[in-house]
Amino acid sequence: MAIRVAVDAMGGDQAPTVIVEGAVRAAQSSKGRLQVQLCGPETVVQPVLESFGAVSGIEVVHAPEVIGMGDSPVAAVRTKPNSSIHVGLRRHKESRADAFLSAGNTGAIAAASLFVLGRLPGVFRPSITTFYPTTKGACTILDVGSNMDSRPEHLQQFAKMGSAYARIMMDIAHPRIALLSVGEEQAKGNELVRSTHELLLNDIDLNFIGNVEGRDILHQKADVIVCDGFIGNVILKFGESIMTAVPEMIQQEMDQLKAKPSEVALLKKALSRLARRFDPENYGGGGPLLGVEGEVFILHGSTTAGAVEECIKTAAQAAKANLTNAIQKALAP
Amino acid sequence: MAIRVAVDAMGGDQAPTVIVEGAVRAAQSSKGRLQVQLCGPETVVQPVLESFGAVSGIEVVHAPEVIGMGDSPVAAVRTKPNSSIHVGLRRHKESRADAFLSAGNTGAIAAASLFVLGRLPGVFRPSITTFYPTTKGACTILDVGSNMDSRPEHLQQFAKMGSAYARIMMDIAHPRIALLSVGEEQAKGNELVRSTHELLLNDIDLNFIGNVEGRDILHQKADVIVCDGFIGNVILKFGESIMTAVPEMIQQEMDQLKAKPSEVALLKKALSRLARRFDPENYGGGGPLLGVEGEVFILHGSTTAGAVEECIKTAAQAAKANLTNAIQKALAP
């Protein structure tokens, strides 16, 4: 039977076009193994879908309301119960879809997921997870923004959930888990990190390798890096700016060196290949919201059709592997 | 009269050679306007100094003890009262030097500064300040590591001190002050940031422009960015890794593109120029420890002779401009 993925057709800066295009690509390349449900206002989404011609394995599910990027998450969840996010999540809740994904308002996705799906038993706080390109591949970082003021027990759960994710979805038998801090020594860091270090050291289910520093992220000293959502989000956005600022800086230097046009062209090619390495398309298209009762994936607001396609496949893979079940087991006392 | 700068000759990975070389350069180029005091064990420092031939405007001040990079700051400050750091700070305290700088153990410099010089009246916590290269120059960030668990009043003082520093030392009449957060809106961020935002908004002495995000640092949306020391340190070290990881990644792409040796050579040249932009040598050589009763500058442990030379000049400039006095005025209620 095909795996059914509900997709928020209205989420992201270039919705619905880019989302529908990614969905069409995923449906086409799956050769019947996927069934995509595009959630959004029928009058908006249907014409876009039709512009791609006849595609099998894809349908529109009517959702009359849309939550904007600027909407307050909590208010939107209450006042727009028929948003594309709600409708998609309800499909998943009612087992009419096996997973849900959105490139929309992150706070609203997290809040609506809690409201519609609920959290897994024992979970303090769900966590937004992302992947970070490194010199050696990619590492998983969580939390990157759903929890602004965390406690040590929260970070310990993030570590358990991140470890289970890397095991199930990235095929790493014993993921190396590290805690983001300002020095390797256990005594380094703020109160939160020092208390969390203690908890992780004593957690026999984790392959905890200790603290890593800011400089270790890009060099992939760990498979999963755990931090609180405030710092994770700052780091995430700082990292995104590398691929806008550093090429600009290199270009400034090439100009100073009076590089020939052919040399500049080659550099631009290398940089655009590098930018693709920083593109979520290369590592699953989006990251999971771990800790809720279901398979929910969140994409970047500026997502591409390629990333949408990848994320649909990743969400289907998570549903097939029963990721939520694995997370729940990892959290069991 | 010459400005007298006491220098910890034993601080940093390549001490004393690199430190002495930087000091010699500063003394030579100052043409009598500077007098450098190299603090460290006479038998170690004197021969290195002599290896540079006869240099005027420089002398060795004997300090028999050395604090290592791995020493516990608090313990070292108590058990090594005659370290090169202590001796240099005491020269400053006794007005036999107008400023002090070190590339040694940051925690020990901060702790010894508090112990020997004391804090300025009303200062909650001194703050380590650094400069960050951007597409448009450099921005000032504080705190980057001296305070792991800060309160809103601490961050407000960092803002005031950073603003005074940018005004006095960087010649910016009305420095744009921003708070590092996860969104521009006042309601975004953790509890610390939300409360600090409120304080900064109501502080008429500051040109507070609101929150900035991680992605705004490299694009210089503000002149001074305020954050707590934990996140500042993570960001600082993450930023340092850009210049090791990104060139490696670009090289990987150039190899894939089968770039010619001449093209690779040009790129390497551009990257090494860019790396120089990330070199502290270009923005004062080191950053001040703001909030103590004196002019104290801290250099990176891997400092170069050029950065030491620059930092000596910067410290002399701070002494001449009476930076500490300006900071004190900025903090006055």
Chai-1 contact restraints between the chains, C-beta under 6 A:
chainA,res_idxA,chainB,res_idxB,connection_type,confidence,min_distance_angstrom,max_distance_angstrom,comment,restraint_id
A,T135,B,A245,contact,1.0,0.0,6.0,A-B,restraint_1
A,T135,B,E248,contact,1.0,0.0,6.0,A-B,restraint_2
A,M148,B,N190,contact,1.0,0.0,6.0,A-B,restraint_3
A,D149,B,N190,contact,1.0,0.0,6.0,A-B,restraint_4
A,D149,B,E191,contact,1.0,0.0,6.0,A-B,restraint_5
A,V182,B,N233,contact,1.0,0.0,6.0,A-B,restraint_6
A,N190,B,M148,contact,1.0,0.0,6.0,A-B,restraint_7
A,N190,B,D149,contact,1.0,0.0,6.0,A-B,restraint_8
A,N190,B,F230,contact,1.0,0.0,6.0,A-B,restraint_9
A,E191,B,D149,contact,1.0,0.0,6.0,A-B,restraint_10
A,E213,B,K237,contact,1.0,0.0,6.0,A-B,restraint_11
A,G214,B,V234,contact,1.0,0.0,6.0,A-B,restraint_12
A,G214,B,K237,contact,1.0,0.0,6.0,A-B,restraint_13
A,G214,B,F238,contact,1.0,0.0,6.0,A-B,restraint_14
A,R215,B,K237,contact,1.0,0.0,6.0,A-B,restraint_15
A,R215,B,E240,contact,1.0,0.0,6.0,A-B,restraint_16
A,R215,B,S241,contact,1.0,0.0,6.0,A-B,restraint_17
A,I217,B,F238,contact,1.0,0.0,6.0,A-B,restraint_18
A,L218,B,S241,contact,1.0,0.0,6.0,A-B,restraint_19
A,L218,B,A245,contact,1.0,0.0,6.0,A-B,restraint_20
A,F230,B,N190,contact,1.0,0.0,6.0,A-B,restraint_21
A,I231,B,I231,contact,1.0,0.0,6.0,A-B,restraint_22
A,N233,B,V182,contact,1.0,0.0,6.0,A-B,restraint_23
A,V234,B,G214,contact,1.0,0.0,6.0,A-B,restraint_24
A,K237,B,E213,contact,1.0,0.0,6.0,A-B,restraint_25
A,K237,B,G214,contact,1.0,0.0,6.0,A-B,restraint_26
A,K237,B,R215,contact,1.0,0.0,6.0,A-B,restraint_27
A,F238,B,G214,contact,1.0,0.0,6.0,A-B,restraint_28
A,F238,B,I217,contact,1.0,0.0,6.0,A-B,restraint_29
A,E240,B,R215,contact,1.0,0.0,6.0,A-B,restraint_30
A,S241,B,R215,contact,1.0,0.0,6.0,A-B,restraint_31
A,S241,B,L218,contact,1.0,0.0,6.0,A-B,restraint_32
A,I242,B,I242,contact,1.0,0.0,6.0,A-B,restraint_33
A,A245,B,T135,contact,1.0,0.0,6.0,A-B,restraint_34
A,A245,B,L218,contact,1.0,0.0,6.0,A-B,restraint_35
A,V246,B,V246,contact,1.0,0.0,6.0,A-B,restraint_36
A,E248,B,T135,contact,1.0,0.0,6.0,A-B,restraint_37
A,M249,B,L274,contact,1.0,0.0,6.0,A-B,restraint_38
A,I250,B,A270,contact,1.0,0.0,6.0,A-B,restraint_39
A,I250,B,L274,contact,1.0,0.0,6.0,A-B,restraint_40
A,E253,B,A270,contact,1.0,0.0,6.0,A-B,restraint_41
A,E253,B,R273,contact,1.0,0.0,6.0,A-B,restraint_42
A,E253,B,L274,contact,1.0,0.0,6.0,A-B,restraint_43
A,M254,B,A270,contact,1.0,0.0,6.0,A-B,restraint_44
A,L257,B,A270,contact,1.0,0.0,6.0,A-B,restraint_45
A,E263,B,E263,contact,1.0,0.0,6.0,A-B,restraint_46
A,E263,B,L266,contact,1.0,0.0,6.0,A-B,restraint_47
A,L266,B,E263,contact,1.0,0.0,6.0,A-B,restraint_48
A,A270,B,I250,contact,1.0,0.0,6.0,A-B,restraint_49
A,A270,B,E253,contact,1.0,0.0,6.0,A-B,restraint_50
A,A270,B,M254,contact,1.0,0.0,6.0,A-B,restraint_51
A,A270,B,L257,contact,1.0,0.0,6.0,A-B,restraint_52
A,R273,B,E253,contact,1.0,0.0,6.0,A-B,restraint_53
A,L274,B,M249,contact,1.0,0.0,6.0,A-B,restraint_54
A,L274,B,I250,contact,1.0,0.0,6.0,A-B,restraint_55
A,L274,B,E253,contact,1.0,0.0,6.0,A-B,restraint_56
